[in-house]
Amino acid sequence: QAQLVESGGDLVQPGGSLRLSCAVPGKFFPSYTMGWYRQAPGKQRESVASISSGGSTTKYTDSVKGRFTISRDNNNHTMSLQMNNLKPEDTAVYYCNKAPQPFNYWGQGTQVTVSS
């Protein structure tokens, strides 16, 4: 199974920005629609954004539209999530995975905490 390695999470003040990265070694990566997911304490994991295999189509959950931007680099097998104007409700562990149907395994995730 392919590894899913997320990084870039941190503690940031409201209104701040972060850029998350996801490394997915393996030849399958360019073939799949990929996505970012997040899980806040006490809540179910939810889809945040997705990007088609070629990168031409992106989708976002309503709460992050206009603030988050998903991108991918198929040559380097990486995916990113640029997060601007962060809000306390964005606090969660963020994961990358295939979309819309994720693999049956997950990486360790990366913690994003938005707090003053």
N, C-alpha and C positions, 0 to 999 in steps of 0.2 A: 504494500500500500504506500501511496505517496505521503511524504511528510507535509505537514502544514505548520509553518513557523511564523508566528506573528511577533511584531516588535513595534516600538515607538510610543507605547503608552506612558503616561506621566500624570503628575498632579499639575493642574493648570487653573488659573483664575477664570471666572466667568468672563466671556468676551474674548478669551484667548484662542490660540490655534495649536493644533497638533497634526502631525502627519504619521499615519500608521503604515507599516509595510508588511507584506506577506510574501514569503519565499516558498515556492512550490516546485522543488526539483522533480524531474521526471518528464518524459516525453508527452504525457497526456495533456499537460497544462494548456497549450494553445488551442486545444480542441473543445474546451468546455466553457460554458458560461460560468463565471465565478461571482462570488458575493461576499459581502461583509455582513456579519451578524453581531448582535450584542446581547448580553444578559445582565440585567441589573439585579441587585440583591432582592430576593423574594419574588422575582418575576420570571416568566418564561423567556427563553431565548427568542429573539425576533430578528427578522431580516431588516437590514439597514439600507443596503444598496447592492445592485448587481450590474455586471458588465458582460456583454456578449463576447464570444470567443475572439472576434476580430477587433473589439473595442468600439464599434460604431454605435452600439445601443446601450444606454445606461438607464437604470431605474432607481428611484429613491422612495423610501417611505416618507409620508407627508411631513413628519416632524423634522426632517433634516434637509428637505428641499431648499435650495438656495444657500445652504451653509456647507454642505459636504460635497466633495467631488471624488468620484471613484475613477481610477485609471489602471492600466496594465501595460506591461512590457513583456511581450511574448518571447522576445529574444533572450531576455534574462530570467524569464520564469518568475516574474514578480508582479505584485499588485499593490496598489497604494490607496489610501483613503485620506484625502486632505480635509481636515475638519476646521472650520472657521466659526467665529462667534459662538463658541461653546457655551452651553448652558448646564446648570447643575443636573438637569434631567438627562443629560448625555452620559452621566456617570455609569459605567458598566465595564464588564470584561468584553473585549471585542475579539471576534474570531473571523477567520476567513475559511471559506469552504466552497464547494461546487454549489451552483444555484440553478434552478430553484430547489432541486432536490439534493441536499448535501450528502456527502459520503456518510457512512455509518461510524465514522470516527472523527475526532476533533483534535486540533492542536491545543497547546496550553493556554492560548489567548494572551491578550495584553491589557493591563488594567488602565483605564482612563478615569481619572477623578477630577471633577470640576467643582472647585470650592474656593471660597475666599478665606 
